Amino acid sequence: MGDRRGPHVVILLAVYNGGDYLSEQLQSIAAQDHPDWQVLASDDGSDDGSQDILDKFAERSPAQCVTGPKRGAAANFLSLLRHAPDRTPEGHWLAFSDQDDVWLPDKLSRGIAALEALEDARPALYCSRTWITDTDLHTRRLSAARPRPPSFRNALVQNVASGNTILLNAAAARLVEAAVQKVERVVVHDWWVYQLITGAGGRVVHDDTPTLLYRQHDVNQIGSNDTRLARLRRIRQLLQGHFRDWNEVNIATLSRLDGYLTPENREVLAEFAAMRRGPLPARLARLWRLGLYRQSRISTFALWLSLVLNRI
């Protein structure tokens, strides 16, 4: 990989039957213009040759593979965080990778530059927009913009940090690796990381420039949310009660980690939990005081409606 320049980045790659696209993703990682990285992959029980692809990649690139817990993608990423290698004296950075994307060559270097520009010792998270593509990468459209600033008051009710774009500086990596030891379950790993970093008073940089090709196919774990139909589907999930179930998990997990939260955000979390109980006028008053928000007006309206319908 040549002489080290800049931080050492550990790339956490969750794999499950990714053989159709995994090689392309690994090639795009190998083509990064930031030279100092290693891949830590977790195969969650693939039976399609994914392990062979990983083994061949490890023969010529800095990579290792561990066995996943076989409980789904979120648990696989949490397991990867628990397996992260010993830190270098200055601390390593962390990036998350899906198995079926294609990274643009400056993905890591662009994120590193953005976080180093903060000149701040606090934990910091970088994320970006993506190019949403078809299976063959023939079409491109930009993922949804994030016009409102990232914050804990946004993170409690919406995830804007797309996991396949996330990069964590050394302070954020230390925070997440410590916190994950106390975590049993999350809804999705990237939402949890966004909540933790903002809740702990860290910084979030959302880049409006895309850094990867986000491949859409029949077995995407989540998929894009940039079309009107997709947004309506997410809002419908919110109103049908899925959001309430997710909040139960998020509140329980963050409550276990309240020692990492700032005093202000501990109060916000407590108010958010209390807001979900009691008579409607009291719930509405708490939501108003909390100032929780989502990224679009219609989505924020759906948040208020879900509270009225007791779906939050």
Protein Blocks (a to p, Z undefined) as FASTA:
>chain_A
ZZaedjddddddddehkllmmmmmmmmmmmpcbfbdcdddddehiaehpmmmmmmmmmmp
ccdddddehnajklmmmmmmmmpccddfkopadddddfkbccdfklmmmmmmmmmmnopa
bdcddddddddddfkopaccdddddfbccdfklmmmocfbdfklgccdfklmmmmmmmmm
mpfbdfbfklmmmmmmmmnopacdddfbdfbdcdddfklfnbpakbfklmmmmmmmmmno
mmmmmmmmmmmmmmmmmmmpcfklmmmmmmmmmmmgcjfklmmmmmmmnopacfbfklmm
mmmmmmmnopZZ
